[in-house]
Amino acid sequence: MSTTQQYALDAHRARRHGEPTPPAPGTHDWRVTRALRDHHRFRAVLAGRPAHGRVRRALSRLPRPRPRPTR
């Protein structure tokens, strides 16, 4: 059963029982993503690490490929 079918079934059941319908799938995805990012930043600050720019700093330490010599 797909998520859309499950949502339709849940909405139908909620209407039959007089309850509010559940939120549609994907409604709060960005909100959850932001909350997770904020949580990781908060944990980083508590641990004494920088709260942002860690990925870019880690990528800057990787060796860069050399350009190929032209003939």
C-alpha distance (Angstrom), angle and dihedral (degrees) to the residues before:
residue distance angle dihedral
M1 . . .
S2 3.78 . .
T3 3.79 124.1 .
T4 3.80 90.4 -108.4
Q5 3.79 91.9 54.3
Q6 3.80 91.0 46.9
Y7 3.80 90.6 50.2
A8 3.82 91.3 50.3
L9 3.81 90.3 50.4
D10 3.82 92.4 47.8
A11 3.82 91.6 47.6
H12 3.80 90.9 50.0
R13 3.80 92.0 49.6
A14 3.81 91.2 47.7
R15 3.81 91.8 51.5
R16 3.82 91.7 49.4
H17 3.80 91.3 51.4
G18 3.82 94.5 42.9
E19 3.81 93.5 -115.7
P20 3.81 126.6 135.1
T21 3.80 114.4 -90.5
P22 3.81 117.1 -106.6
P23 3.82 119.1 -109.8
A24 3.78 115.4 -87.7
P25 3.81 117.0 -100.2
G26 3.81 111.8 -85.3
T27 3.81 94.6 19.7
H28 3.80 95.5 120.8
D29 3.81 100.9 27.9
W30 3.81 95.8 114.0
R31 3.78 92.1 44.7
V32 3.81 90.8 53.7
T33 3.81 91.4 46.2
R34 3.80 92.1 52.3
A35 3.80 92.0 46.5
L36 3.81 90.7 51.5
R37 3.81 91.4 49.3
D38 3.81 91.3 49.2
H39 3.79 90.5 48.8
H40 3.82 91.6 52.7
R41 3.80 91.0 48.3
F42 3.79 91.0 49.5
R43 3.82 91.5 50.2
A44 3.81 89.8 48.9
V45 3.81 91.5 53.9
L46 3.80 91.3 48.8
A47 3.80 89.6 51.2
G48 3.82 91.5 50.2
R49 3.80 96.2 -110.9
P50 3.80 126.1 127.3
A51 3.80 111.2 -85.5
H52 3.80 97.1 -140.5
G53 3.78 140.9 20.2
R54 3.80 94.4 42.4
V55 3.81 95.7 124.5
R56 3.79 94.6 48.1
R57 3.81 90.8 46.9
A58 3.81 91.0 50.4
L59 3.81 91.8 48.6
S60 3.81 91.3 50.0
R61 3.82 89.2 60.4
L62 3.81 92.9 58.6
P63 3.79 116.7 99.1
R64 3.79 113.8 -100.7
P65 3.80 120.9 -132.9
R66 3.77 114.5 -105.9
P67 3.79 117.8 -118.8
R68 3.76 114.7 -107.7
P69 3.79 116.0 -107.3
T70 3.81 114.2 -107.7
R71 3.77 119.8 -126.6
